[in-house]
């Protein structure tokens, strides 16, 4: 990448496979210098384990590369952690 950007935020409102299957093909997710932040936001349903949703669709049955083989900096924020993360980010941005 020819950019100094090191943080990418991806916000998802729901998890139909046609919305999440692009992650394994997202080149920055393999760059260990990048911080990829996936946030579950919106909707009535509480997501307790966002990472598990992505890990399931990347099981060997469905995809030849596991999440562990991708970049080390994948961060998952679900409905239980998004509000806390937002407050921390606001304080850090001051």
C-alpha positions in Angstrom: 0.0 0.0 0.0 1.2 3.5 -0.8 -0.5 5.0 2.2 0.4 5.9 5.7 -3.0 4.7 6.9 -2.6 2.0 9.5 -6.1 1.7 10.9 -9.2 0.6 8.9 -12.6 0.5 10.5 -15.3 -1.8 9.0 -18.8 -1.4 10.5 -21.3 -4.2 9.9 -25.0 -4.1 10.7 -25.7 -7.8 9.8 -23.8 -10.8 8.7 -25.2 -12.4 5.6 -22.4 -14.3 3.9 -22.6 -12.0 0.9 -21.6 -9.2 3.2 -18.8 -10.9 5.1 -17.1 -13.2 2.6 -15.0 -10.4 1.2 -12.7 -10.3 4.3 -10.5 -13.2 3.1 -9.9 -11.3 -0.2 -9.2 -7.9 1.5 -5.4 -7.4 1.0 -4.8 -5.1 3.9 -6.0 -7.9 6.3 -2.8 -9.7 5.4 -0.5 -6.8 6.2 0.8 -7.1 9.7 1.3 -3.3 9.9 -2.4 -2.7 9.5 -5.0 -2.6 12.3 -8.3 -3.9 10.9 -11.2 -3.1 13.2 -14.5 -4.8 12.6 -17.4 -3.4 14.5 -20.9 -4.9 14.8 -23.3 -1.9 15.0 -27.0 -1.5 14.7 -29.8 -3.9 14.6 -31.8 -5.4 17.5 -29.8 -8.6 17.9 -26.8 -8.6 20.2 -23.7 -10.2 18.8 -21.7 -11.9 21.6 -18.7 -13.2 19.5 -18.1 -11.3 16.2 -14.8 -13.1 15.7 -16.5 -16.5 15.7 -18.8 -15.4 12.8 -15.8 -14.6 10.6 -13.8 -17.7 11.8 -16.8 -20.0 10.9 -16.9 -18.7 7.3 -13.2 -19.2 7.0 -13.1 -22.8 8.2 -11.2 -25.2 6.0 -14.5 -26.6 4.6 -15.3 -23.2 3.2 -12.0 -21.4 2.6 -8.4 -22.5 2.3 -6.9 -19.8 4.5 -7.8 -19.6 8.2 -8.1 -16.3 10.1 -4.9 -17.3 12.0 -3.0 -17.2 8.7 -4.2 -13.6 8.0 -2.6 -10.5 9.5 -2.2 -10.6 13.2 -4.1 -7.3 13.8 -7.7 -8.2 13.3 -9.8 -6.6 16.1 -13.4 -7.5 16.7 -15.8 -5.3 18.6 -19.3 -6.6 19.1 -22.4 -4.9 20.7 -20.9 -5.6 24.1 -17.6 -3.9 23.3 -18.5 -1.2 20.7 -19.7 1.4 23.2 -16.6 0.9 25.4 -14.4 1.2 22.3 -16.2 4.3 21.1 -15.5 6.0 24.5 -11.8 5.0 24.5 -11.4 6.2 20.9 -13.0 9.6 21.6 -10.7 10.1 24.6 -7.6 9.1 22.6 -8.6 11.5 19.8 -8.6 14.6 22.0 
